[in-house]
Amino acid sequence: MKYEKFNPNQIILMNSEQLGELIQGIQEVKALVKAKISQDAIPELLRTPDVKRLLKVGESTLAGLRQNGTLHFTKIGGSIYYLKRDIEKIILENYSGK
């Protein structure tokens, strides 16, 4: 099927085979979007020892980053978790290389 620039006032005629192909294409795109959303639904979490190792900081420095709002976290039970993307962001924002 050949695609042309969309004209909202144009009437488009297609046979049932072409309509079926269009519907199948839409369903494939929908499935890809759903897969991507479910893949990204649960972000990767890191625990305190991992974050200390990645940032090369001690417990008190990490606690300070939490307290001053530099590093967001969630506490579940007795464990503190951090989003990997937040750690990556801090590393990139503080990178001094050019």
WOGI-V630478 format. One record per residue. N is the residue number from 1. OMEGA is omega in radians with two decimals (NA if undefined). BURIAL is b if it has 16 or more other C-alpha atoms within 10 Angstrom, else e. D_FIRST is the distance of its C-alpha to the first C-alpha in Angstrom with 2 decimals. Layout:
n = {N N}
omega = {OMEGA OMEGA}
burial = {BURIAL BURIAL}
d_first = {D_FIRST D_FIRST}
This chain:
n = {1 2 3 4 5 6 7 8 9 10 11 12 13 14 15 16 17 18 19 20 21 22 23 24 25 26 27 28 29 30 31 32 33 34 35 36 37 38 39 40 41 42 43 44 45 46 47 48 49 50 51 52 53 54 55 56 57 58 59 60 61 62 63 64 65 66 67 68 69 70 71 72 73 74 75 76 77 78 79 80 81 82 83 84 85 86 87 88 89 90 91 92 93 94 95 96 97 98}
omega = {-3.14 -3.14 3.12 3.11 -3.07 3.05 -3.05 3.14 -3.08 3.06 -3.10 3.10 3.06 3.12 -3.04 3.11 3.12 3.10 3.11 3.11 3.13 3.13 3.12 3.11 3.11 3.13 3.11 3.11 3.12 3.13 3.11 3.13 3.13 3.13 3.14 3.13 -3.11 3.11 -3.10 -3.03 -3.13 -3.12 3.13 -3.12 3.07 3.08 -3.05 -3.12 3.13 -3.11 3.10 3.14 -3.11 -3.10 -3.11 3.13 3.09 -3.10 -3.09 3.10 3.11 3.09 3.10 3.10 3.08 -3.06 -3.11 3.06 3.12 -3.08 3.12 -3.10 3.00 3.14 3.12 -3.03 3.11 -3.07 3.09 -3.14 3.14 3.06 -3.13 -3.11 3.07 3.11 3.12 -3.14 3.13 3.14 -3.13 3.14 -3.11 -3.14 -3.07 -3.12 -3.11 NA}
burial = {e e e e e e e e e e e e e e e e e e e e e e e e e e e e e e e e e e e e e e e e e e e e e b e b e e b e e e e e e e e e e b e e e e e e e e b e b e e e e e e e b b b e e e b e e e e e e e e e e e}
d_first = {0.00 3.80 6.48 9.84 13.30 14.12 16.65 18.51 19.83 16.67 15.80 12.21 11.78 9.55 10.92 12.42 10.21 7.11 10.00 11.38 8.63 8.94 12.65 12.91 11.53 14.02 16.69 16.38 16.87 19.68 21.33 21.35 22.91 25.44 26.39 26.98 29.05 31.17 31.65 33.03 34.94 38.19 39.18 41.36 45.02 47.99 51.64 54.60 55.63 52.15 52.04 55.58 54.64 51.46 53.24 56.50 58.53 61.21 61.43 63.13 60.60 57.74 59.62 60.07 56.33 55.77 58.58 57.61 53.97 52.58 51.25 49.76 50.47 50.65 53.60 53.20 56.50 58.49 55.62 53.94 50.26 48.29 44.57 43.69 41.53 44.65 46.70 44.14 44.09 47.90 48.00 45.53 47.26 50.61 49.58 51.77 50.17 48.62}
